[in-house]
Amino acid sequence: MAEIGHGGKEIKERILEPAEAKKRIQGLKAYPIRSQLANEVIGIAYGFFSPLEGFMGKADVEAVCKKMRLKDGKTVWSIPIVFDMSNEEIAQYGVKPGASILLTYTGNPMAIFEIEEVYEYDKKSLAKDVYGTDETKHPGCARTYAYKDKFVGGKIALVNRPKINEPFTPYFLPPLQLRKIFKEKGWKRIVAHQTRNVPHTGHEWLMKGAWFQTYGELPMDKPYVGVLVNAIIGEKRKGDYIDEAIILTQDELRKSGYFGDHNHLTSLTFWDMRYAGPREAVFHAALRTNLGLTHHMFGRDHAGVGTYYGPYDAHRLLESLQGEINIVPVYSENWLYCPHCGEITSESLCNHKKEWQKFSGTLIRSIVQDGVKPPRLIFRPEVFDLVLECAEKYGFGSPFVGEEYLAKRTPVFVMPPLA
Amino acid sequence: MSEKYPINLWVNEERYEKLQKAGLAAMCQEMLAGLKCIQVYCNEAQKDKILKVFPTAKFDSATTKSIELLPRQVKDKIFDLVVQKQSIDIMDEFLKGY
């Protein structure tokens, strides 16, 4: 049976069989790509970005920027997926419509890029449309301004499967594989938890709250609802938690019994965050629809940065798109500790307002950074111990990204030589 | 009154003993489910300087309104100065070195 993804289109992996791949790459010029583009090639080829079949041409970029739709005018899409090249590279690699090049990553073949279009696009206008600002200090704008001279549109076909390094291997679950797992588990509804964080109990309760909201009227005879923690793995900034700590601690909540196999699963998506706030929320909705999810949690200031977006702008934009996206938004607000209740509770449940002890990911990071163990009601001891273990094993002594980690870490994935 | 921006110095047993010896234990607050903390305060100019001198530091404007993510050795220095001066009014002196 066909697996239908975002925009009502069937999800089809764009991956060539090894024999065909070997044949088709012969004579192609090899062009090495950076990690952002490699992440997006995987997104396209495995169907994370369905219905995209390649990098966008100008008509798609314009429609995405101006109307938040693909060029068909119907399919909601909020972030341009573009491939940039310098004028010199375009000349050197013979990049023109009708030509193909071989994209390589970590020194080995990755994908064939069938070029359909080479074009210019006003970066400032793109930034303004997507991010609502053209300020260089917005990380999404900075990424846009760093693009080279021209964009190249065309289809992608993977010629080689990436080798996912440990400890990430079990968490790379592309859409078709993930949908199969959901069927095996018997889950009728699955709610996405988007994360780039090590979980504190506020996050844990966001997930538990979303599980209740998603369960709704379903019977309780079997577990019909699962939470999928879908960690975004991409470019790191100094001070972030290291990727290994994020993915392993999220899964630790299941392993340590705060959730279980019957209602919790952790996976990852390769994506360099744009911090586009409301538009990034819409992108996440499309992405998670492709993963086979029925519901998606959206918290306060989803995927925002600084003070560029209002705390509930993403919720309002998603509301305006109801009927056009095939995933149910589950809105949530902050969870906190109430000493009067003696438990984690929500701003909309508890009325001991004067006693509330609010905490954020930043505050918890600060406590961990001080080398102090937070109380178990705030941060699970198994999670804390694992954070310290990850610091020693993967983080050169720190659970946070530093220069040494950036320079020496084992990459999350590499392209192996073609078999 | 001018705005004050706290830096949270989280207190484990070792730090608590030092604060007791300095006669400052009573200044600890139970901030988070029983977790103890002693706060030193910055004014606007001190906050701006801290964020400039230590680029990993962050002002948590959304939730706690405090200055967070200072490097551990910096927090240790601030804590040691609190104990040495037996006071939480130490930010002027601390920032003299930067």
Contacts between the chains, C-beta under 8 A, distances in Angstrom:
chain1	res1	chain2	res2	distance
A	238	B	56	6.2
A	239	B	56	4.5
A	239	B	58	7.9
A	239	B	69	6.1
A	300	B	62	7.8
A	301	B	62	7.0
A	307	B	61	7.4
A	311	B	62	7.8
A	334	B	63	7.4
A	337	B	32	6.3
A	337	B	33	5.0
A	339	B	30	7.8
A	339	B	33	7.3
A	357	B	31	6.6
A	357	B	32	5.3
A	357	B	33	6.9
A	358	B	63	5.2
A	358	B	64	6.5
A	359	B	32	5.8
A	359	B	63	7.0
A	359	B	64	7.3
A	360	B	60	5.8
A	360	B	62	6.8
A	360	B	63	3.8
A	360	B	64	6.1
A	362	B	58	5.8
A	362	B	60	4.7
A	362	B	63	7.3
A	362	B	64	7.5
A	362	B	68	4.9
A	362	B	69	6.5
A	363	B	8	7.5
A	363	B	32	7.7
A	363	B	60	6.4
A	363	B	63	6.8
A	363	B	64	5.3
A	363	B	66	7.4
A	363	B	68	6.0
A	365	B	68	7.1
A	365	B	69	6.1
A	366	B	8	6.5
A	366	B	10	7.5
A	366	B	68	4.0
A	366	B	69	5.5
A	366	B	70	7.7
A	367	B	10	5.0
A	367	B	32	7.9
A	367	B	35	7.2
A	369	B	69	6.5
A	369	B	70	7.9
A	369	B	71	7.6
A	369	B	72	5.5
A	369	B	75	7.6
A	370	B	9	7.4
A	370	B	10	4.5
A	370	B	72	6.2
A	370	B	75	5.7
A	371	B	12	7.4
A	371	B	72	6.5
A	372	B	10	4.1
A	372	B	11	7.3
A	372	B	12	4.7
A	372	B	35	7.4
A	373	B	12	7.3
A	374	B	32	6.9
A	374	B	33	7.9
A	374	B	35	5.9
A	375	B	32	6.9
A	375	B	33	4.2
A	375	B	34	5.5
A	375	B	35	5.4
A	377	B	33	4.4
A	378	B	32	5.6
A	378	B	33	5.2
A	378	B	35	7.1
